[in-house]
């Protein structure tokens, strides 16, 4: 159940209802002027309480906080250098792994010149083999932060455990949760409590509902600064692409959720010569940004060498996807059957 209070909110009545819920042992979350009550489809309200309520919604998905039923308008996530979501288009780029200080310093300048406003780079790397390069840890984070600050960029980097959240927090603007950890629920709860924006990648074989419910673990901690990342899913044919980019999921996520949705064509394709095509397809489907791997010399990269673009290939791609986004953003402002959706954009909840 969602109780939407009239504005300005009558705080006394709101607290009265909250006390009633607590006494009945109901679990609820209050966000601005919305009160979400879980596993309840009816609540007795007296006349005074009813007068303070604008609307009561009894049918909603389990991922209620991330749904457009709860919030019809797009969430916009504000960082030091970006507004992510809504009509904005955000380019995040950088190497798979931070390998040394010189390479990340040089790359930050190159991706900034090409149009990126967020630099990515792994300091903690989840690798299929335990013998592969695992990242530089906190040293890599220091290199990444220094390079970003020099160029006026935000940082996005992956964390794989609760312990790494505390290490990465001083260095990053956006936590990334990788595909392998999409349903690591303790990790999701922890990044939810950390208070920074979180980019949640779709799991290797996750359904759309599973992805949105994973995001709900973050939101349930009071953090609705969530970015959904479509990065491809496993299928029966991996001969020509690393994964299958589900462009339909981008449109569906835009329809069902108010969170920003971005595309990761690098992990979807696995091959540098396919990245541009998949990026453009994702943006045409409604992605509000892209996350791309870029390296000065991909052949010598310590991880994901085959899928990383050179700066020279990355620059024209940014121009192309920005042009596509400009063409499609108006019709992609949310579900067509909702007259209230996207009349205005709202900031992410603190």
C-alpha atoms as one frame of an Amber mdcrd trajectory, in Angstrom:
protein
   0.000   0.000   0.000   1.147   3.533  -0.799  -0.312   6.470   1.113   0.301
   9.767  -0.626  -0.181  12.734   1.706  -1.466  16.118   0.663   1.108  18.902
   0.548   2.079  20.621   2.711   2.180  17.463   4.789   0.433  17.528   8.144
   3.300  16.185  10.233   1.181  15.501  13.293  -1.205  13.279  11.360   1.654
  11.541   9.581   3.268  10.686  12.902  -0.103   9.508  14.185  -0.372   7.051
  11.287   3.217   5.911  11.797   2.481   5.147  15.446  -0.576   3.166  14.387
   1.558   1.111  11.996   4.179   0.437  14.653   1.551  -0.757  17.119   0.166
  -3.114  14.468   3.696  -4.402  13.717   3.541  -3.266  10.089   6.706  -2.410
   8.189   6.663   0.961   6.419   9.036   3.400   4.754   8.420   7.141   4.558
   9.890   9.045   1.594   8.961  12.724   1.361   5.138  12.729   1.188   4.770
   9.017   0.377   4.335   6.275   2.976   4.862   2.726   1.722   3.388  -0.034
   3.889   4.458  -3.562   2.995   2.154  -6.582   2.879  -0.931  -4.508   3.674
  -3.836  -3.775   1.330  -6.119  -2.045   3.840  -5.607   0.363   6.717  -8.348
   1.923   8.805  -7.995   5.705   8.849 -10.220   8.044  10.824 -11.791  11.127
   9.241  -8.981  13.397  10.412  -6.360  11.126   8.890  -8.318  10.692   5.672
  -8.485  14.468   5.264  -4.658  14.614   5.165  -4.358  11.910   2.518  -4.335
  12.692  -1.192  -4.446   9.116  -2.461  -4.189   5.508  -1.333  -2.783   2.993
  -3.820  -3.311  -0.651  -2.965  -1.904  -2.331  -6.078   1.816  -2.004  -6.730
   4.762  -4.252  -7.604   7.035  -5.702  -4.955   9.752  -3.282  -6.089   7.438
  -0.491  -5.012  10.027   2.223  -4.247  11.551   1.940  -7.703   8.259   1.811
  -9.561   6.491   4.586 -11.428   3.421   3.771  -9.358   5.326   5.192  -6.401
   6.998   8.012  -8.347   5.811   8.789 -11.888   8.529  11.354 -12.599  12.083
  10.462 -13.560  14.652  10.540 -10.788  17.618  12.795 -11.492  20.796  11.984
  -9.593  22.965  15.006  -8.911  26.693  14.614  -8.400  29.517  17.145  -8.395
  29.758  17.188 -12.191  26.580  15.529 -13.475  22.829  15.341 -13.547  22.065
  11.725 -14.383  18.612  10.778 -15.633  15.651  12.591 -17.093  16.476  14.297
 -20.376  20.211  14.269 -19.605  22.686  11.960 -21.323  25.712  10.863 -19.297
  28.862   9.325 -20.734  30.977   7.179 -18.400  34.255   5.884 -19.791  37.661
   4.567 -18.830  39.678   1.368 -18.610  38.464  -1.937 -17.282  41.231  -1.777
 -14.665  43.373   1.018 -13.282  46.824  -0.320 -14.180  49.102   2.535 -13.190
  48.977   6.260 -12.500  50.263   7.431 -15.876  47.690   5.528 -17.912  44.673
   6.680 -15.888  45.888  10.280 -15.828  46.257  10.270 -19.613  42.949   8.497
 -20.180  41.019  10.899 -17.961  42.105  13.777 -20.174  41.257  11.894 -23.367
  37.784  10.747 -22.359  36.977  14.207 -20.990  37.934  15.776 -24.324  35.709
  13.259 -26.119  32.682  14.130 -23.981  32.740  11.870 -20.927  31.829  13.410
 -17.579  32.415  10.304 -15.444  35.577   8.216 -15.471  35.335   4.509 -14.755
  38.100   2.182 -13.650  38.332  -0.959 -11.569  40.499  -1.099  -8.461  38.865
  -4.297  -7.180  38.335  -6.700 -10.064  36.070  -9.774 -10.044  37.794 -12.151
 -12.473  36.697 -15.555 -13.693  40.128 -16.987 -12.894  41.782 -16.363  -9.500
  45.108 -16.056 -11.318  44.088 -13.046 -13.418  44.899  -9.441 -12.481  42.712
  -8.479  -9.516  43.327  -4.720  -9.485  45.545  -2.333  -7.510  43.145  -1.871
  -4.612  43.284   1.427  -2.739  46.357   2.534  -4.671  44.301   2.326  -7.862
  41.521   4.314  -6.231  43.943   7.105  -5.347  45.173   7.240  -8.941  41.592
   7.291 -10.220  40.480  10.063  -7.873  43.486  12.253  -8.641  42.966  11.880
 -12.392  39.256  12.688 -12.075  39.849  15.767  -9.945  42.451  17.070 -12.366
  39.891  16.904 -15.205  36.723  17.812 -13.298  35.149  14.359 -13.640  33.086
  12.141 -11.368  34.324   8.643 -10.512  32.504   5.329 -10.802  34.192   2.171
  -9.515  33.106  -1.301  -8.499  32.935  -2.688  -4.983  32.594  -6.415  -4.350
  32.260  -6.611  -0.576  31.057  -4.602   2.397  34.678  -4.032   3.453  35.501
  -2.441   0.101  32.703   0.118   0.494  34.536   1.854   3.313  37.790   1.803
   1.374  36.275   3.153  -1.848  33.884   5.728  -0.353  36.423   8.591  -0.042
  37.483   8.142  -3.666  34.291   7.496  -5.637  31.154   9.430  -6.502  29.214
   6.374  -7.694  29.449   2.816  -6.419  29.152   0.160  -9.102  27.657  -3.235
  -8.321  28.787  -5.728 -10.954  26.658  -8.349 -12.675  28.041 -11.146 -10.498
  26.909  -9.312  -7.359  23.463  -8.158  -8.468  21.846 -10.454  -5.913  24.487
 -10.150  -3.211  21.848  -8.831  -0.842  24.139  -7.962   2.058  26.275  -5.895
  -0.324  23.173  -4.175  -1.734  22.005  -3.259   1.761  25.442  -1.918   2.620
  25.744   0.361  -0.428  22.191   1.491   0.257  23.287   2.678   3.680  26.433
   4.345   2.304  24.416   7.243   0.899  26.153   7.576  -2.485  24.627   6.875
  -5.919  24.764   3.231  -6.966  25.012   1.848 -10.515  23.455  -1.617 -10.459
  24.356  -3.932 -13.327  21.937  -6.582 -14.499  22.962 -10.107 -13.539  24.212
 -12.582 -16.110  20.873 -14.379 -16.272  18.614 -12.034 -14.329  15.058 -11.198
 -15.294  13.867  -7.606 -15.302  11.824  -8.199 -12.145  14.860  -9.707 -10.407
  16.916  -6.651 -11.309  14.272  -4.248 -10.023  13.876  -6.225  -6.816  17.655
  -6.142  -6.353  17.477  -2.346  -6.697  14.756  -2.380  -4.046  17.261  -3.725
  -1.513  19.249  -0.520  -2.028  16.176   1.706  -1.973  14.818   0.076   1.187
  17.829   1.484   3.049  16.670   5.003   2.152  18.859   5.459  -0.932  16.931
   5.994  -4.180  19.991   7.282  -6.044  20.107   4.207  -8.261  21.250   3.807
 -11.869  20.161   0.660 -13.724  22.734  -0.745 -16.152  21.808  -3.107 -18.992
  25.008  -4.963 -19.877  23.764  -8.031 -21.683  22.666 -11.455 -20.502  23.899
 -14.987 -21.114  22.247 -16.904 -23.931  22.811 -20.028 -26.008  24.981 -18.329
 -28.644  28.228 -16.795 -27.403  30.115 -17.377 -30.632  30.018 -13.807 -31.886
  29.195 -11.681 -28.831  30.158 -12.054 -25.200  26.530 -11.605 -24.116  23.197
 -10.689 -25.682  22.336  -7.009 -25.254  18.668  -6.842 -24.275  17.678  -3.535
 -25.860  14.044  -4.327 -25.105  14.883  -4.351 -21.411  16.031  -0.734 -21.660
  12.617   0.358 -22.888  10.850  -1.804 -20.307  12.961  -0.473 -17.437  12.206
   3.087 -18.540   8.519   2.204 -18.504   8.443   0.436 -15.136  10.961   2.451
 -13.109  11.845   6.077 -12.481  15.561   5.317 -12.090  18.030   6.359 -14.822
  18.846   3.540 -17.248  22.191   3.349 -19.028  23.734   0.857 -21.449  27.067
  -0.949 -21.179  27.893  -2.060 -24.742  31.430  -3.153 -23.852  30.429  -6.122
 -21.687  27.472  -6.909 -23.919  29.613  -7.232 -27.042  32.980  -8.436 -25.814
  34.480  -7.173 -29.072  35.616  -3.611 -29.709  34.318  -3.551 -33.295  30.762
  -4.219 -32.052  30.678  -1.701 -29.200  29.543   1.264 -31.308  26.636  -0.611
 -32.903  25.320  -1.866 -29.559  25.787   1.531 -27.926  23.727   3.207 -30.618
  21.026   0.534 -30.378  20.820   0.985 -26.620  20.522   4.750 -26.845  17.866
   4.448 -29.552  15.927   2.199 -27.150  15.979   4.923 -24.503  19.218   4.628
 -22.533  20.035   7.858 -20.701  23.758   7.251 -20.762  26.447   4.741 -21.608
  29.295   3.058 -19.757  32.181   2.227 -22.118  35.614   0.729 -21.630  38.447
   2.774 -23.173  42.195   2.069 -23.125  45.192   3.698 -24.821  46.507   0.340
 -26.031  43.755  -2.281 -25.655  45.959  -5.132 -26.847  48.153  -4.641 -23.775
  45.313  -4.158 -21.275  45.540  -6.322 -18.165  41.829  -7.183 -18.370  39.076
  -7.192 -21.021  41.535  -6.374 -23.794  39.254  -7.460 -26.654  36.349  -5.128
 -25.850  38.091  -1.852 -25.017  37.988   1.039 -27.466  40.884   3.315 -28.250
  40.349   7.022 -27.503  40.318   7.622 -31.261  37.384   5.216 -31.720  35.597
   6.459 -28.611  35.406  10.144 -29.587  33.190   9.787 -32.700  30.970   7.298
 -30.870  30.150   9.921 -28.244  29.060  12.364 -30.935  26.912   9.750 -32.637
  25.062   8.594 -29.518  24.469  12.168 -28.408  22.813  12.853 -31.755  20.654
   9.733 -31.406  19.688  10.691 -27.882  18.655  14.154 -29.027  16.340  12.562
 -31.600  14.649  10.054 -29.299  14.563  11.660 -25.863  11.161  13.349 -26.235
   9.148  10.195 -26.992  11.174   8.284 -24.396  10.056  10.371 -21.438   8.276
   7.463 -19.808   5.247   5.219 -20.417   2.857   6.502 -23.059  -0.216   5.483
 -21.078   0.516   7.818 -18.176  -0.478  11.421 -18.610   1.302  12.462 -15.463
   4.670  10.880 -16.209   7.499  13.258 -16.950   5.618  16.515 -16.577   8.636
  17.427 -14.548  11.834  15.811 -13.336  12.576  15.432  -9.665  15.784  15.115
  -7.740  16.773  11.830  -6.223  15.741  11.412  -2.604  18.482  11.977  -0.069
